[in-house]
């Protein structure tokens, strides 16, 4: 089996602007004004690779198996639909009867 992974192939330095809020003392007097600073950070460079899974990784998989449909599944579904239709028709007929006779 194959698996897709992201691997780090390197890093690059990225610059960004951060806004530093004002600071105040206990009396509410401003100590520093709001200002912006240029900061740097290391960003990983990632690449997608496809590889074969190890036997250990395959052993940890939870494979979902669907049960095989029985040859009579379609027939059973048709029978259930027919019964449901008949019940609905009988319900409607009973309502008409009760409405026409004013109830029992």
ChimeraX attribute file (.defattr): number of C-alpha atoms within 10 A of each C-alpha:
attribute: neighborCount
match mode: 1-to-1
recipient: residues
	/A:1	9
	/A:2	10
	/A:3	11
	/A:4	11
	/A:5	11
	/A:6	11
	/A:7	12
	/A:8	10
	/A:9	10
	/A:10	11
	/A:11	12
	/A:12	10
	/A:13	9
	/A:14	10
	/A:15	11
	/A:16	9
	/A:17	10
	/A:18	12
	/A:19	10
	/A:20	12
	/A:21	11
	/A:22	11
	/A:23	12
	/A:24	12
	/A:25	9
	/A:26	6
	/A:27	6
	/A:28	8
	/A:29	9
	/A:30	12
	/A:31	10
	/A:32	12
	/A:33	11
	/A:34	11
	/A:35	10
	/A:36	11
	/A:37	10
	/A:38	9
	/A:39	10
	/A:40	12
	/A:41	11
	/A:42	11
	/A:43	11
	/A:44	13
	/A:45	12
	/A:46	13
	/A:47	11
	/A:48	10
	/A:49	10
	/A:50	10
	/A:51	10
	/A:52	11
	/A:53	13
	/A:54	11
	/A:55	9
	/A:56	8
	/A:57	11
	/A:58	13
	/A:59	10
	/A:60	8
	/A:61	8
	/A:62	7
	/A:63	8
	/A:64	6
	/A:65	6
	/A:66	6
	/A:67	6
	/A:68	6
	/A:69	8
	/A:70	9
	/A:71	8
	/A:72	9
	/A:73	10
	/A:74	11
	/A:75	11
	/A:76	12
	/A:77	11
	/A:78	12
	/A:79	12
	/A:80	12
	/A:81	12
	/A:82	12
	/A:83	12
	/A:84	12
	/A:85	12
	/A:86	12
	/A:87	12
	/A:88	12
	/A:89	12
	/A:90	12
	/A:91	12
	/A:92	12
	/A:93	12
	/A:94	12
	/A:95	12
	/A:96	13
	/A:97	13
	/A:98	12
	/A:99	11
	/A:100	9
	/A:101	8
	/A:102	8
	/A:103	9
	/A:104	6
